[in-house]
Amino acid sequence: MMGYHPPPNDPFFSYNVQLETRVRKDHPLRKIKDLVDFDFIYKEVEKTYGKNGNVSVPPPVLLKLMLLLILYNVRSERELMETLPERLDWLWFLGYTIESSIPDHSVLSKARKRWGKEVFKQFFERIVSQCVRAGLVDGSKIFMDSSLIDADASNNSVVDTHSLKRHLNEHYRELEKRLTACSAKETGTEESEKENEGKEGVNSRYLSTTDPDASIVRHAGGKAKLRYKTHRCVDPLHEVITAVKATPGGANEGREMASLIEAHEAATETRVDTVIADSQYGTGENLLACCDRGIRAHVPVVKHLNEQTSSRKGIFPEDRFAYDEETDTYRCPTGKLLKKRAFHPPRQTTEYAASKADCRSCTLHDQCTRDKNGRSLQRHLRKKDLDHMLVIAQSDRAKRDLKVRQYAMERSFARSTRLGFDRARWRGLWKVCIQEYLVTAIQNIETLIRYTRKPTQGVLGITPMRGLLGPLSMLFDPWRRGILFLFMRGSHVPGMLRLKGL
C-alpha cells in the first residue's frame, strides 16, 4: 500500500534531538575534533581582551569558524553565518545546539584584527609539530616552491604615483594619507625592508588604491594582475607542509630560501640536509648560504643555464680559461692574459678583461666574444665553494630529486585549489598570511587524518568468524580464487593446494 506524506506540522517544542546522533560517525569534522586541540588559543589571546565589558564569543569557536570558512570554501563570512543554522554538522563541531544564537559575521574580522597573524602562525606550527610526533615528517630533505595568489582588487584601482594628476587632485592626497595610516597601523613593528618587499620596477611607481600591498605581476605571458605570492616547504615523506610565507607578488622567491629553511627547522626541530628547488632559487647567494650550513642544494644554477642559451651558443665557456692563483690572472685559449680590471662589492665578484688589441687581432675572436670591448670574466671571491656546490647541483641524485619535487609541489598547490588558496579573501598582506596559515594547516590536518586514522573492518580487517570462514569463502569465489592462485604460484606450497587453480 502506498503511503502519503502528511501535511507539515512543525512542533512548537522538539524533544530528544541530539546533534551527536545526527552527525555520522565517519564525518571529517569528527576526525578533526578528535585530532586538533583548539583550546590552546585561550592562552595565546588572553592578553588581547580586557577585564570589563561585553563577553566575547569564545576564541576556540572563532578559530573553528575561520577553519570552516576555508575548509568548505564559503564565499564570505556573511554567507557562513547565514548557512550555519542549516548545517547540523557545523553546529555540532562548534559545540552549539539548535537553539544556540548565531553570532554576527563581524566577530570574525574583529577577531583577526585583535589577534594578528602570529596566532594563526602558532596554530599552523602546532599542526606541524603534531605531524612530526605522528612520524609523518622526516625533516632532513625539503622541497621548495612558490605560487601566485590573485588579490581581491581590480586593475582599475591602480594609479600612477608619478602622475601630476595625483598631486593636483586633493582626493588622491586624502587617499594616500589614509593608506599610509592604515598600513602603519596594521603592519605594526614590521621592518621597513619587509614593507618595501616586492616594490621594485613597475610596482615602485604604480599602486592599487584598493589593496596597496599587492603587486602587479604578469604570469606565463598572460595579463598583468594584482597578485600575492605564497612560498612553501614540503617534506617529501608524506608531503606535509612544514613552512609557509606570503609576500607581495613581485617578491623574488630566491630571497626566501634562507627564511624558509629556518622556519622549517624551527617547526620540525630537525636539521635540513638537502634542499630541492627550481632555478629561481639557483643564485650564488643561496648556494653559498647552503654551503655555510652544510646543506646540499639540488637546484639548477641560473648561471649554468644561461651558458646554454642561444645567445651564448658557440661562445667559449669559462672553463676554457685557465686561472693562475700566483698572478691572479686568466689565460685565454690562445695564451693571452686577462688581467684584473674592477671589483664589484654587491656581487662580490672580480672582473678580468683582455686588452682590446689582443681581442681584435685574435683569430678566435668570433668564438670567444661578441663584445666590441673584448672578452671579460667574472670571478666570485668564493669560487671554489661555488664550484663545489655546482657539482652537487648537477649530480644524478639532484636530477632525480628535481623530478620528484616537480610532482610533489604541483600536488601540494593543486590540493590547495579546493580550499580557494589562489584567490585572496581579504585585502592586505597580513590578512593573506592568515589565509595561507589556515589553508596549509587544513592540508596538514587532512594528512594527519589520512595516516593516523584508526583501522576499520575492511579488506584487511578479520573478525573471529571471518578468520574461520575466510579461507573457505575463497574456494567458492572465482575472483578470490584467481588472486590466491597468482599469489601462490611462486611460493613453496604443497602440491595438493596447486590443483584445480588453487
Residue pairs with C-beta under 8 A, 6 or more apart in sequence:
14 98
17 98
19 88
19 91
19 92
19 97
19 98
20 92
22 88
22 89
22 92
23 29
23 30
23 88
23 89
23 92
27 89
28 449
29 89
29 90
29 92
29 93
31 449
31 453
32 67
32 93
32 445
32 449
33 93
35 130
35 445
35 448
35 449
35 452
36 127
36 130
36 445
37 126
38 60
38 63
38 64
39 60
40 122
40 123
40 126
41 59
41 60
41 63
41 119
41 123
42 59
42 60
44 115
44 119
44 122
45 59
45 114
45 115
45 119
48 114
48 115
49 56
49 114
56 107
57 103
57 107
57 111
59 111
61 94
61 95
61 103
62 107
62 108
62 111
63 123
64 93
64 94
65 80
65 94
65 108
66 108
66 111
66 112
66 438
67 438
67 441
67 442
68 74
68 80
68 90
68 93
69 77
69 80
69 108
69 425
70 419
70 420
70 435
70 438
70 439
70 442
71 419
71 442
73 418
73 419
73 420
74 80
74 83
76 105
77 105
77 108
77 109
78 105
80 105
80 108
81 102
81 103
81 104
81 105
83 90
84 90
84 91
84 94
84 102
85 91
85 102
88 98
91 97
91 98
91 100
112 426
112 431
112 434
116 188
116 430
117 430
117 431
117 433
117 434
117 437
120 433
120 434
120 437
120 438
120 441
121 433
121 437
123 437
123 438
123 441
124 244
124 437
124 438
124 440
124 441
124 444
125 266
125 267
127 441
127 444
127 445
127 448
128 137
128 240
128 241
128 242
128 267
128 268
128 444
129 267
129 268
130 448
131 137
131 238
131 240
131 444
131 447
131 448
132 139
132 268
132 269
132 270
134 448
134 451
134 452
136 235
136 237
136 238
136 240
136 447
136 448
136 451
136 452
137 235
137 237
137 238
137 240
137 242
137 268
137 270
138 235
138 236
138 237
138 270
139 235
139 242
139 264
139 265
139 268
139 269
139 270
139 271
139 272
140 270
140 271
140 272
140 273
140 274
141 235
141 236
141 272
141 273
141 274
141 275
141 276
141 401
142 233
142 234
142 235
142 236
142 242
142 243
142 260
142 261
142 264
142 272
142 274
142 275
142 276
143 233
143 234
143 235
143 236
143 276
143 277
143 404
143 405
143 408
143 409
144 231
144 232
144 233
144 234
144 257
144 260
144 275
144 276
144 277
144 281
144 405
144 409
145 231
145 232
145 234
145 253
145 277
145 278
145 405
145 409
145 412
145 413
146 229
146 230
146 231
146 232
146 253
146 256
146 280
147 229
147 230
147 232
147 413
147 421
147 422
148 217
148 219
148 227
148 228
148 229
148 249
148 422
149 227
149 228
149 229
149 230
149 246
149 249
149 421
149 422
149 423
149 424
149 432
150 225
150 226
150 227
150 422
150 423
150 424
151 208
151 211
151 214
151 225
151 226
151 227
151 228
151 249
151 424
151 427
152 210
152 211
152 423
152 424
152 425
152 426
152 427
153 208
153 210
153 211
153 214
153 226
153 427
154 210
154 226
155 224
155 225
155 226
157 208
157 209
157 210
157 211
157 226
158 206
158 207
158 208
158 209
158 216
158 226
159 166
159 172
159 206
159 207
159 208
159 209
160 166
160 205
160 206
161 205
161 206
161 207
162 205
165 172
166 172
166 173
166 176
167 173
175 209
179 207
179 209
179 212
183 195
183 212
183 213
186 428
186 430
187 195
187 429
187 430
197 247
197 248
197 251
198 215
198 229
198 247
198 248
198 249
198 250
198 251
199 215
199 248
199 250
200 250
201 250
202 216
202 250
203 215
203 216
203 248
203 250
206 216
208 214
208 226
210 427
211 226
211 424
211 427
211 428
213 228
213 248
213 427
213 428
213 429
213 432
214 226
214 227
214 228
214 248
214 249
214 424
214 427
215 226
215 227
215 228
215 248
215 249
215 250
215 251
216 224
216 225
216 226
216 227
216 249
216 250
217 224
217 225
217 226
217 227
217 229
217 249
217 250
218 224
218 225
219 225
219 227
226 249
227 249
228 246
228 247
228 248
228 249
228 424
228 429
228 432
229 246
229 247
229 248
229 249
229 250
229 251
229 253
230 244
230 245
230 246
230 247
230 421
230 436
231 244
231 245
231 246
231 247
231 253
231 256
231 260
232 241
232 243
232 244
232 260
232 409
232 412
232 413
232 440
233 241
233 242
233 243
233 244
233 260
233 261
233 263
233 264
234 240
234 241
234 242
234 408
234 409
234 412
235 241
235 242
235 268
236 404
236 405
236 408
238 447
238 451
239 408
239 411
239 412
239 447
240 444
240 447
241 412
241 440
241 443
241 444
242 263
242 264
242 267
242 268
243 260
243 261
243 263
243 264
243 267
244 263
244 436
244 437
244 440
245 256
245 259
245 260
245 263
245 433
245 436
246 429
246 432
246 433
246 435
246 436
247 256
247 429
248 429
252 280
253 280
253 281
254 280
254 281
254 282
254 283
254 285
254 286
257 275
257 277
257 281
257 286
257 289
257 290
258 286
258 289
261 272
261 275
261 293
261 295
264 270
264 272
265 271
265 272
272 293
272 295
273 295
273 296
274 295
274 296
274 297
274 298
274 401
275 281
275 290
275 295
275 296
275 297
275 298
275 299
276 298
276 299
276 398
276 401
276 402
276 404
276 405
277 297
277 298
277 299
277 405
278 299
278 300
278 402
278 405
279 299
279 300
279 301
279 302
279 305
281 299
282 297
282 299
282 300
282 301
282 302
282 304
282 305
282 393
283 302
284 303
284 347
284 380
284 386
286 297
286 299
287 297
287 299
287 301
287 385
287 386
287 389
287 390
287 393
288 382
288 385
288 386
288 389
290 296
290 297
290 389
291 297
291 382
291 385
291 388
291 389
296 392
296 398
297 389
297 392
297 393
298 392
298 393
298 395
298 397
298 398
298 401
298 402
299 393
299 398
300 393
300 402
301 390
301 393
301 394
304 390
304 393
304 394
306 312
307 317
307 318
314 367
315 367
315 368
315 369
315 370
316 332
316 333
316 364
316 367
316 368
316 375
318 377
320 332
320 333
321 330
321 331
321 332
321 333
321 338
321 377
322 330
322 331
323 329
323 330
323 379
324 330
324 331
328 340
329 337
329 338
329 339
329 340
329 352
330 337
330 338
330 352
330 377
330 379
331 337
331 338
332 338
332 354
332 362
332 368
332 375
333 364
333 368
334 362
334 363
334 364
336 354
336 355
336 358
336 362
337 354
338 352
338 353
338 354
338 375
338 376
338 377
339 352
339 353
339 354
340 350
340 351
340 352
341 351
341 352
341 353
341 376
342 350
342 351
343 349
343 350
343 351
344 350
344 351
344 378
347 378
347 380
348 380
348 381
348 382
349 378
349 379
349 380
349 381
350 378
350 379
350 381
351 376
351 377
351 378
352 376
352 377
352 378
352 379
353 373
353 374
353 375
353 376
353 377
354 374
354 375
354 376
355 374
356 373
356 374
358 374
359 365
359 368
359 369
359 373
359 374
359 375
360 374
362 368
368 375
369 375
369 376
380 386
392 398
412 443
413 421
415 443
415 446
416 422
416 439
416 440
416 443
419 439
419 442
419 443
420 439
421 435
421 436
421 439
424 431
424 432
424 435
425 431
425 435
426 432
426 434
426 435
455 461
457 463
462 470
473 480
474 480
474 481
474 484
475 481
475 502
481 501
481 502
482 501
484 502
485 501
485 502
488 497
488 498
488 502
489 498
